Amino acid sequence: MKSIVSLFLILWFYIPALSQIDVSDTIQTRDGNLTIQPIIHGSLVLTWNNQTIYVDPYGGAERFEGLKEPDIILITDIHGDHLNQKTLESINTERAKFFVPQAVMDKLSEEIKSRATVIENGQTIVFKEMEMLAIPMYNLPEAEDSRHTKGRGNGYVLTLGGKRIYISGDTEDIPEMRNLRKIDVAFICMNLPYTMDINQAASAVIEFKPSIVYPYHYRGKGGLSDINSFKNQVESSGITTEVRLKNWYPE
């Protein structure tokens, strides 16, 4: 009896820990599997074709324990939850190539600048068989004093083995997002007053119809980050987009 109780207690504490760690998804591409690993908030890791890609590394080195060191680092904007100097200093980025907007480049250390390439809105770069298209991310209405001005930061559309992956960065439901087509996987932000609310996010997704969408960067209060409501809106619209909810805020 004692052994059964002990086993129960072990499982009680261990299974929740596993649920926070083992949250990766795998998507087939024509050149092998793409693994998607949510990290925290707007940070994620993609693994494809023996390349490990960190997007907006944030949260400290402990968030990346057990993951391979990055070959590629993409940064979307200058704010601390995207360009996080403390995290960059705490993880091993020695072999990583950085792709960043100019505003981010201006804030990088001289050592990292030597391994960084600027990519601006509308520009496409191909690196190690990965195609990167930088697209705008900004607040509406456009204003010089907005939290995110057009042209400063990048959203990214990555093409990996024929699959198109959209990473929104901090944006509202701008025309450049709504006009996207043939997106296989989309990471869509939502939290006011910095980006957009769940209704804007759902409306945009319903318009550009990605095959799979992950709501991320949704930290907020008062229903402004109700991802279940977002999911219900998308699913009740009649489109075939699959909404995948992940734990982007593990304890």
C-alpha positions in Angstrom: 0.0 0.0 0.0 2.8 2.4 0.9 4.5 1.7 -2.4 1.3 2.6 -4.3 1.0 5.8 -2.3 4.6 6.7 -3.0 4.1 6.1 -6.7 1.0 8.3 -6.7 2.9 11.1 -5.0 5.8 10.8 -7.5 3.4 11.0 -10.5 1.5 13.9 -8.9 4.5 16.0 -8.8 6.3 14.7 -11.9 3.6 14.7 -14.5 2.9 18.5 -14.2 6.6 19.1 -14.6 6.6 17.0 -17.8 3.6 18.9 -19.1 5.6 22.1 -18.9 8.8 20.6 -20.5 7.5 18.4 -23.2 5.5 20.9 -25.3 7.2 20.7 -28.6 5.3 20.0 -31.8 6.7 18.3 -35.0 5.6 19.3 -38.5 6.7 17.4 -41.6 8.5 19.3 -44.4 9.9 18.0 -47.7 13.4 18.2 -46.1 12.7 16.6 -42.8 10.8 17.5 -39.6 10.4 20.9 -38.2 10.3 21.0 -34.4 8.5 23.9 -32.7 9.4 24.5 -29.1 7.6 27.3 -27.2 9.8 28.9 -24.6 8.1 31.9 -23.0 6.0 34.9 -24.1 7.3 35.7 -27.6 10.3 33.4 -27.5 10.5 30.1 -29.4 13.0 27.7 -30.8 12.7 26.0 -34.2 14.8 23.0 -35.2 15.0 22.0 -38.9 17.6 20.5 -41.2 20.2 20.3 -38.4 19.7 24.0 -37.7 18.6 25.4 -34.4 16.8 28.7 -34.7 16.2 30.9 -31.6 13.5 33.6 -32.0 13.7 36.5 -29.6 15.5 34.6 -26.9 14.2 35.8 -23.5 13.8 34.6 -20.0 17.3 33.6 -19.0 19.5 30.7 -19.8 17.4 28.3 -17.7 14.6 28.5 -20.2 16.9 27.0 -22.9 18.4 24.2 -20.8 18.4 20.9 -22.7 18.1 22.6 -26.1 20.9 22.8 -28.7 22.9 26.0 -28.9 21.6 28.3 -31.6 22.9 28.3 -35.2 20.6 31.2 -36.1 19.0 33.9 -33.9 16.2 36.1 -35.2 15.2 39.2 -33.3 12.1 41.2 -34.1 12.4 44.5 -32.1 14.3 46.5 -29.6 12.0 46.0 -26.5 13.4 43.9 -23.7 11.1 41.0 -24.2 12.5 40.6 -27.7 16.0 42.0 -27.6 17.0 40.7 -24.1 20.6 41.5 -23.5 20.8 39.5 -20.3 19.6 36.3 -22.0 21.9 36.8 -24.9 24.8 37.1 -22.5 23.8 34.0 -20.6 23.5 31.5 -23.4 26.2 30.4 -25.8 25.8 32.3 -29.1 29.4 31.9 -30.3 28.4 30.0 -33.4 25.1 31.8 -34.1 24.4 34.1 -37.0 22.0 36.9 -36.1 19.4 38.4 -38.4 18.0 41.7 -37.0 16.4 45.0 -38.0 18.7 48.0 -38.0 17.3 49.4 -34.8 18.3 46.1 -33.0 21.7 46.1 -34.7 22.4 49.6 -33.2 21.9 48.1 -29.7 24.0 45.0 -30.0 27.4 44.5 -28.5 30.4 44.9 -30.9 31.1 41.2 -30.6 27.6 40.2 -31.7 27.5 42.9 -34.4 30.4 41.1 -36.2 28.0 38.1 -36.6 24.8 40.0 -37.4 23.2 40.9 -40.6 20.6 43.6 -41.0 17.3 42.6 -42.7 14.8 45.3 -43.3 11.0 45.2 -44.1 10.5 43.8 -47.6 13.9 42.2 -47.8 14.5 38.5 -48.4 17.7 36.6 -47.3 18.5 33.0 -47.9 20.8 31.4 -45.4 21.6 27.6 -45.1 18.5 26.7 -47.3 16.3 28.8 -45.1 14.5 31.7 -46.7 13.7 34.7 -44.5 11.3 37.5 -45.5 11.1 40.5 -43.2 7.7 42.1 -43.2 6.4 45.1 -41.2 5.1 45.0 -37.6 3.6 48.1 -36.1 0.7 49.7 -34.3 -2.4 51.3 -35.7 -3.1 54.1 -36.4 0.4 54.8 -37.5 2.1 57.5 -35.4 5.6 58.6 -34.7 5.1 58.2 -30.9 3.4 54.7 -31.1 4.9 51.8 -29.2 5.9 50.1 -32.5 6.5 52.3 -35.5 6.4 51.0 -39.0 9.8 50.1 -40.3 11.6 49.7 -36.9 10.9 46.0 -36.2 10.4 42.9 -38.3 7.8 40.2 -38.5 9.3 37.2 -40.3 8.0 34.7 -42.9 10.4 31.7 -42.9 10.4 29.1 -45.7 11.7 25.8 -44.4 11.5 22.7 -46.6 8.5 24.2 -48.4 6.6 25.2 -45.3 6.0 28.9 -44.7 6.2 30.0 -41.0 4.9 33.5 -40.0 6.2 35.1 -36.8 4.2 38.2 -36.2 6.4 40.0 -33.7 4.6 42.9 -31.9 2.0 44.1 -34.3 -1.7 45.0 -34.7 -3.8 43.4 -37.5 -2.0 45.4 -40.2 -2.7 45.0 -43.9 0.6 43.2 -44.5 -0.5 40.5 -42.1 -4.1 40.2 -43.5 -2.7 40.0 -47.0 -0.5 37.0 -46.3 -1.3 33.8 -48.2 -0.3 30.1 -48.1 1.0 30.3 -44.5 1.4 26.8 -43.0 2.2 27.9 -39.4 1.5 31.3 -37.8 2.5 32.7 -34.4 0.1 35.5 -33.6 0.6 38.0 -30.8 -2.1 39.5 -28.7 -2.1 41.8 -25.6 -3.2 45.4 -25.3 -2.0 48.1 -25.3 1.2 46.8 -27.0 -0.2 44.8 -29.9 -3.9 43.8 -30.5 -6.8 42.3 -28.7 -8.2 38.8 -29.3 -10.9 40.0 -31.7 -8.4 41.8 -34.0 -6.1 38.7 -33.9 -9.0 36.3 -34.7 -10.3 38.6 -37.5 -6.8 38.7 -39.1 -6.4 34.9 -38.9 -9.8 34.3 -40.4 -8.8 36.5 -43.3 -5.4 35.0 -44.1 -6.2 31.5 -43.1 -3.0 29.8 -42.0 -3.1 26.0 -41.7 -2.0 26.1 -38.1 -2.0 29.1 -35.7 -0.3 29.4 -32.3 -1.5 32.4 -30.2 1.6 33.6 -28.3 2.8 36.8 -26.6 -0.5 37.0 -24.9 0.4 38.0 -21.3 -2.3 40.3 -20.1 -5.3 40.8 -17.8 -9.0 41.5 -18.0 -9.8 39.2 -20.9 -7.3 40.9 -23.2 -5.4 37.6 -23.6 -8.3 35.1 -23.5 -6.8 32.6 -25.9 -9.8 30.2 -25.5 -12.1 32.9 -26.8 -9.6 33.5 -29.7 -9.7 29.8 -30.5 -13.6 29.7 -30.4 -13.8 32.7 -32.8 -11.4 31.1 -35.3 -13.0 27.7 -35.1 -16.6 29.0 -35.3 -15.8 31.0 -38.5 -15.8 27.9 -40.7 -12.2 28.1 -41.9 -10.0 25.0 -41.6 -7.3 26.7 -39.5 -6.2 24.6 -36.5 -5.6 26.6 -33.3 -3.0 25.1 -31.1 -2.8 26.4 -27.5 0.5 26.0 -25.7 1.7 26.9 -22.2 3.8 30.0 -23.0 3.9 31.0 -19.3 5.2 28.0 -17.4 5.8 28.5 -13.7 
